[in-house]
Amino acid sequence: MARKFYLTATMPDGYVKTIGPTGTAFSHYWRIVAVLQNGKTEVFWGHAKTLAEARGKQAAAADAARQRGWTRYDFEIAELERTSEPPCT
């Protein structure tokens, strides 16, 4: 059985996302914070095995904004840090 580990991303605004335990070697976490026409926000996120793969989600975000009528959105990518233990909460 593959060894499991935790992956943690810290976003520019201080938000911390932990993924795991997992055996998949993801390298980056991406997040879209979309502002809807009614002023509410929705958050979409995922992880990618390469920086190029994560950057590819940015084009998809632009398409989603047009299709869903978002008034604006922020797209961010953070590198994942690999640890053997989950971070303290």
N, C-alpha and C positions, 0 to 999 in steps of 0.2 A: 504494500500500500504506500502511496506517495506521502511524503512528509507534508503536513499542513502548517500554514503560517498565516499571519495577519498582515493586511496592507492598510496603511493609514495615509490619508491626504489631509493637508491643512490648506484651506482656501484663503485668499487674500483678506477676506472679512473676518477670519478667525474660526470659521466653521470647520469642524473636524469630522471626517467621514472615515469609518473603519469597515473594511470588508474582510470577512473570514469567520472561521478558519477556511482556507482554500488551498488547493494545490496548484492552482493556475497562476502563472507568472505574469500578471497584469503589471504594467509599468506606469500608467497614467489614469487619472480620474477626471471626468469632464462633467460640467454642470451648466444647465441653462435655467436662468430665472426669467420667466416670461411674464410681462405685465399685460393682462387682458383688457379688453375695451371697457369693462365695468370697474377697472381699477384694482381688481384682485390679482394675485400672483399665483403662478403654478411653477413647480420646480421639476425638472427632468434631469436625470443623471445616469451615468454609466461608467464603465471602465474599459480600457483598451490595452492591448498587448504592446503597442508602440505609440510614440508621440505622433507619428504620421497618421495612424488610425484615429487617434483622438482628434487631431486637427480636421480630419475629414468630416467629423460630426458638425463642424461649424457651417459648412455649406448646407447640410441638412437642416440646421437650425434656421437659416435664412429662408429656405423653402417653407418650413413649418410656420414661420412668422407670417408669410404671405397667405398661406392656405387657411390659417386659423385666425387671422386678423389681430395678431398681437400688436399693441401700440408700441412696444419696444421689448427688447430682451438683452440680457447679459450672458455671454458665453465665456466660460473660464475652464482652464485646464490646470491641474496640479499633479506633480510627480508623486507617486506612491512610495511610501517608506515601508520596507519589509521588516517585521519583527516576529519572534517566536511566541511571544505572549501578547494578549490583548492589552491595549492601553488602559490605564486607570481611568475610571469615569467619575 
